[in-house]
Amino acid sequence: MSEGGNLKTPSQIAQFYVPPGFIDLGLGDPQFSLLPLDLIRQAAQYRLGQNDPEFLQYGANQGDGTFRRSLAKFLSRGYGCPVEPDSLFITNGASMGLHLICTLFTRPGDTIFVEEPTYFLALRIFADHDLHLVPIRTDSNGLLIESLEEKLNESDPKFLYIIPTFQNPTGHTLSPERRKRLVSLSRQHDFLVVVDEVYHFLSYASQPPEPFAVYSEAGNIISLGSFSKILAPGLRLGWIQANAEIIHRFINSGLLDSGGGMNPFTSAIVGRLLENGTLDQNIAKLIATYRARISVMDAALRHHLPDVQYTLPRGGYFFWIRLPNQMNATELQHRAEAFQVGFRPGALFSCQGGMQDYIRLSYVFYEADELAQGVLRLRQSLDKIDY
Ligand SMILES: Cc1ncc(COP(=O)(O)O)c(C=O)c1O
């Protein structure tokens, strides 16, 4: 992300700008007060105080070895399965990982498969690479395997891009059975699966199914992770987990050969947070905060908008809401502006102009009372539409 799009503050500080008094429930950027300034300050002071300038040097192409060991320990614990430091490649975030995958594994005009709907800014990255997109249908248990099988009979994708856990925008999670079927289909038809797992650690109910990272030794699974959702997006730090052959492709790319490993400076600071357990504390705080906000937003939606449909988010950042009577979300968006409330219309997340009667709301940027106020304003905007 950034979810803010192209809007700029007058001083160009953040990627988005919200006019005073406006509540943009479409924003998927964490609230400023949730950005862990103290933790970063302490970790930076510790690392800078070590008097070792190595992290100011061009870094190892795969990412700093000490950092990868700490990250592997964190992931092994969080995933409940062993993760090897050598299976990790450090990125500047999932977006950059996705861009690099497109650069190395596709050529303009190639076909890839995406979920319908999918993360709208991934669609922008795919457009930069001139890829041909084929949508695969989804339901509340994620990707529909029958839809995938149907499309595989028609074309060979270079890869399938999927967000299996607490998806953006739907919040849905791919069931364990479908995960297994997908992995076996990908082997049978020999295509790559690019798995964006950035919301895996933001789980508010039961544990999510095993991440795809557990299949990464298979050779055709590439898992993307990021510190953007569990620490801070401005760090621009993430990772790719894959088998040795794929990691080798990344390490030997021209980009890495020229610039060295991604973000050695930030890795050194975040490494401290991995080692001293403060990252875990930060995740626990985010989970408690978002869980409480979901219940406020759910109550406000039930009260003010009983005529919409959604499933309660069990993780991640979003409510995915179906408007009544096939109402057009883009039209509603124009009306909502007059009531000083915003959201993301569903069509943004479709590569074929679908999802017109859906909207995406997020709870990460606003306090509970502002969320409730935003939902009330949505009600007022809806009342202005004849349906
Ligand atoms: C599914 C998904 N992937 C990737 C990103 C961006 O991640 P990063 O900040 O690591 O580039 C986002 C952010 O909204 C996202 O929702």
The ligand as a MOL file (V3000), in Angstrom:
LIG
                    3D

  0  0  0     0  0            999 V3000
M  V30 BEGIN CTAB
M  V30 COUNTS 16 16 0 0 0
M  V30 BEGIN ATOM
M  V30 1 C -2.5670 -7.2610 0.5590 0
M  V30 2 C -1.5180 -6.2190 0.6990 0
M  V30 3 N -0.3020 -6.4430 0.2120 0
M  V30 4 C 0.6830 -5.5220 0.3150 0
M  V30 5 C 0.4570 -4.3230 0.9250 0
M  V30 6 C 1.5780 -3.3360 0.9840 0
M  V30 7 O 2.5870 -3.8360 1.8120 0
M  V30 8 P 3.9890 -3.0900 1.9880 0
M  V30 9 O 3.7590 -1.8530 2.7900 0
M  V30 10 O 4.8120 -4.1030 2.7130 0
M  V30 11 O 4.5120 -2.7820 0.6520 0
M  V30 12 C -0.7940 -4.0590 1.4600 0
M  V30 13 C -1.0860 -2.7890 2.1210 0
M  V30 14 O -2.2070 -2.3290 2.1440 0
M  V30 15 C -1.8040 -5.0170 1.3450 0
M  V30 16 O -3.0450 -4.8130 1.8180 0
M  V30 END ATOM
M  V30 BEGIN BOND
M  V30 1 1 1 2
M  V30 2 1 2 3
M  V30 3 2 2 15
M  V30 4 2 3 4
M  V30 5 1 4 5
M  V30 6 1 5 6
M  V30 7 2 5 12
M  V30 8 1 6 7
M  V30 9 1 7 8
M  V30 10 2 8 9
M  V30 11 1 8 10
M  V30 12 1 8 11
M  V30 13 1 12 13
M  V30 14 1 12 15
M  V30 15 2 13 14
M  V30 16 1 15 16
M  V30 END BOND
M  V30 END CTAB
M  END
